[in-house]
Amino acid sequence: MLCVACSRVDPRWRAACQRLLGTRWLTNLHEQQLPIQTREPALPRTLQDRLFRQQMQERDSQRLERLPQPPTRDLTPEQSSLLSKIRQCSHDQDADGSFQLFRQIPQDAGPDWVPHFRGMLLCLTRCMRYEEAKAVFRGAPARDTIMYNMMLGMLARLRHTHDFEVLLRQMDAEQVPRTSVTYTQMLTSCSESNNWAESLKLLETLKTDPELQASASWDVVYLIAMTACGRARLPDQARGLLQQMQDTGTLAQAKHFNALIVACGDDLQQAEKVMEEMRSAGLTPRAADWRALMVSSRNIRDQTRIYGEMRQAIPDVRLEEAWAIMLRTAALAEDFEAVDKVLEEMKSQGCDPDVDSGVPSLRRALGVVSSRRERAQLQETWDRNVSASLDGEAQPAGIAQSQRPDAAAAGAQDADRLPEGWQSTVDPASGNRYYWRVDNPAGTTTWERPI
C-alpha cells in the first residue's frame, strides 16, 4: 500500500525509509493500512453532539409529553421522599443518580410505585442510557402508554430500528393504546433512519385519524417530517410540508426554517434566501440556524463570512461548534493557512486548542486537523525523497554501493515504454523492477508493470 521496499524487501531499506519519513508515521500507516490520500468522512451528528446540545438547552424545553403529578397523598413518606429525589435527578439529567435510586425500590413493588418508574425512565431515556432504561422498563410493575412512548423515543434517537419495531409490536400485543405521541416517535424513527417516504405516510395517517388529529402537536409532527425531507436533501417536499402546516393555522417557528436550510444542501444561495424568509416572518435566526447556513457551503471563505455575521447578530453565542465546522472544511481542503486562522480566533476567544473544551464536534474537528496535517507532511516528505532518489541525489543509508545495480540504461528504456505518468526503478535487494505513479507514489507502488 505504501512502499514495496518497506514491507517486502531488505530490512535495511525499511530502516532507511524510517529514518527519512519518521518511524511513527511509517508504523502508524502500516498498522492502520491507510493510503496516503483518503477522504475523511464528514462529521455526523453523533450521540455525543445530541447530548451536549440537550445539556445546553433549558430544562424541559423539548419534552413532547410531561409527566402528570402523582397523587402524593396516596404515597408513604418514604415513597414521597424517593420520588422527589427521582424528579431532581430527571431535572439535573443525572442518569447515574437515577439508576442508583432504582436499586432502592422493592423488588415486589406494586402499582403505587409506577410514578417512580416513570420518573426514572424519563431521566434515563432523555440521557439515552439504553441498558439502564431497559432494566427499569422491564422491572416496572405496569407499563402504560407513557412509558412505551419514552422507550420508543429513545430507540428512535439511537437509531435502533430493529429494537424499535420489536417494542412497537410488544406494545400492540399487550394492548397498550397508541397515542399521537406514539406516532410522533414513529415519525422520529423514520427521520433518523432517512426513511422520508415512510414519514410522509405516517403524517397522512395522523391527518386522517380524528382522534389522533385532535391530540397531535402539529408543529412537532411537521417539524419531524420536514427534518426527514431535509436530511434527504428534498427542498420541494420540505417546502410543501411547511405550506401544509401553515394552511392548518399552525405558525412556523425558526426550527421549521432550519429544516428548510438543511434541505438546501450545498446550495448556499438558496439557503440564504430561506434565512431572509425567516427574518421576514419576524423570526430571529438562532445559533443553530447560522451553523446550518455555514454548512451549506464547503468554501472556507463563505463560512468565515457567515461566522462574522453570526457574531454580530448574536454577540454572546457559543462558538465551539462554528469553529468545528470551519476547521473541518479547511482541513479537508488542506488549507492549513485557513486552519491556523481559525485556531488563532479560538485563542483570541480564550479557547486553547490543546485543551479539551468538552464539545464533541470541536474535539473531532481538531482530530481531523491533526490527521490531515500529518498526512500532508508525510506526502510532502515522500514526494521530496522519491524525487531526490530518482535524480540520484539521495540514497538510503546503510546500503553499500555494490548492492545497488546500475540499471540506469535499462530504466531509461523501460521508462520510454511505460504509460504516461508512470515511473519505475529496480529493487536493490531482489533485482526486480517495481512501478509507481508520479502523482501518487505511495498509493500506487506495485510489482506489476502497468499496461
Rosetta blueprint (number, residue, H / E / L):
1 M L
2 L L
3 C L
4 V H
5 A H
6 C H
7 S H
8 R H
9 V L
10 D L
11 P H
12 R H
13 W H
14 R H
15 A H
16 A H
17 C H
18 Q H
19 R H
20 L H
21 L H
22 G L
23 T H
24 R H
25 W H
26 L H
27 T H
28 N H
29 L H
30 H H
31 E H
32 Q H
33 Q L
34 L L
35 P L
36 I L
37 Q L
38 T L
39 R L
40 E L
41 P L
42 A L
43 L L
44 P L
45 R L
46 T L
47 L H
48 Q H
49 D H
50 R H
51 L H
52 F H
53 R H
54 Q H
55 Q H
56 M H
57 Q L
58 E L
59 R L
60 D L
61 S L
62 Q L
63 R L
64 L L
65 E L
66 R L
67 L L
68 P L
69 Q L
70 P L
71 P L
72 T H
73 R H
74 D H
75 L L
76 T L
77 P H
78 E H
79 Q H
80 S H
81 S H
82 L H
83 L H
84 S H
85 K H
86 I H
87 R H
88 Q H
89 C H
90 S H
91 H H
92 D H
93 Q L
94 D L
95 A H
96 D H
97 G H
98 S H
99 F H
100 Q H
101 L H
102 F H
103 R L
104 Q L
105 I L
106 P L
107 Q L
108 D L
109 A L
110 G L
111 P H
112 D H
113 W H
114 V H
115 P H
116 H H
117 F H
118 R H
119 G H
120 M H
121 L H
122 L H
123 C H
124 L H
125 T H
126 R H
127 C L
128 M L
129 R L
130 Y H
131 E H
132 E H
133 A H
134 K H
135 A H
136 V H
137 F H
138 R H
139 G H
140 A L
141 P L
142 A L
143 R L
144 D L
145 T H
146 I H
147 M H
148 Y H
149 N H
150 M H
151 M H
152 L H
153 G H
154 M H
155 L H
156 A H
157 R H
158 L H
159 R L
160 H L
161 T H
162 H H
163 D H
164 F H
165 E H
166 V H
167 L H
168 L H
169 R H
170 Q H
171 M H
172 D H
173 A H
174 E L
175 Q L
176 V L
177 P L
178 R L
179 T L
180 S H
181 V H
182 T H
183 Y H
184 T H
185 Q H
186 M H
187 L H
188 T H
189 S H
190 C H
191 S H
192 E H
193 S L
194 N L
195 N L
196 W H
197 A H
198 E H
199 S H
200 L H
201 K H
202 L H
203 L H
204 E H
205 T H
206 L H
207 K H
208 T H
209 D L
210 P H
211 E H
212 L H
213 Q H
214 A H
215 S H
216 A L
217 S L
218 W H
219 D H
220 V H
221 V H
222 Y H
223 L H
224 I H
225 A H
226 M H
227 T H
228 A H
229 C H
230 G H
231 R H
232 A L
233 R L
234 L L
235 P H
236 D H
237 Q H
238 A H
239 R H
240 G H
241 L H
242 L H
243 Q H
244 Q H
245 M H
246 Q H
247 D H
248 T L
249 G L
250 T L
251 L L
252 A L
253 Q L
254 A H
255 K H
256 H H
257 F H
258 N H
259 A H
260 L H
261 I H
262 V H
263 A H
264 C L
265 G L
266 D L
267 D L
268 L H
269 Q H
270 Q H
271 A H
272 E H
273 K H
274 V H
275 M H
276 E H
277 E H
278 M H
279 R H
280 S H
281 A L
282 G L
283 L L
284 T L
285 P L
286 R L
287 A H
288 A H
289 D H
290 W H
291 R H
292 A H
293 L H
294 M H
295 V H
296 S L
297 S L
298 R L
299 N L
300 I H
301 R H
302 D H
303 Q H
304 T H
305 R H
306 I H
307 Y H
308 G H
309 E H
310 M H
311 R H
312 Q H
313 A H
314 I L
315 P L
316 D L
317 V L
318 R L
319 L L
320 E H
321 E H
322 A H
323 W H
324 A H
325 I H
326 M H
327 L H
328 R H
329 T H
330 A H
331 A H
332 L H
333 A L
334 E L
335 D L
336 F H
337 E H
338 A H
339 V H
340 D H
341 K H
342 V H
343 L H
344 E H
345 E H
346 M H
347 K H
348 S H
349 Q L
350 G L
351 C L
352 D L
353 P L
354 D L
355 V L
356 D L
357 S L
358 G L
359 V L
360 P H
361 S H
362 L H
363 R H
364 R H
365 A H
366 L H
367 G H
368 V H
369 V H
370 S H
371 S H
372 R H
373 R H
374 E H
375 R H
376 A H
377 Q H
378 L H
379 Q H
380 E H
381 T H
382 W H
383 D H
384 R H
385 N H
386 V H
387 S H
388 A H
389 S H
390 L H
391 D L
392 G L
393 E L
394 A L
395 Q L
396 P L
397 A L
398 G L
399 I L
400 A L
401 Q H
402 S H
403 Q H
404 R L
405 P L
406 D L
407 A L
408 A H
409 A H
410 A H
411 G H
412 A H
413 Q H
414 D H
415 A H
416 D H
417 R H
418 L L
419 P L
420 E L
421 G L
422 W E
423 Q E
424 S E
425 T E
426 V E
427 D L
428 P L
429 A L
430 S L
431 G L
432 N L
433 R E
434 Y E
435 Y E
436 W E
437 R E
438 V L
439 D L
440 N L
441 P H
442 A H
443 G H
444 T H
445 T L
446 T E
447 W L
448 E L
449 R L
450 P L
451 I L
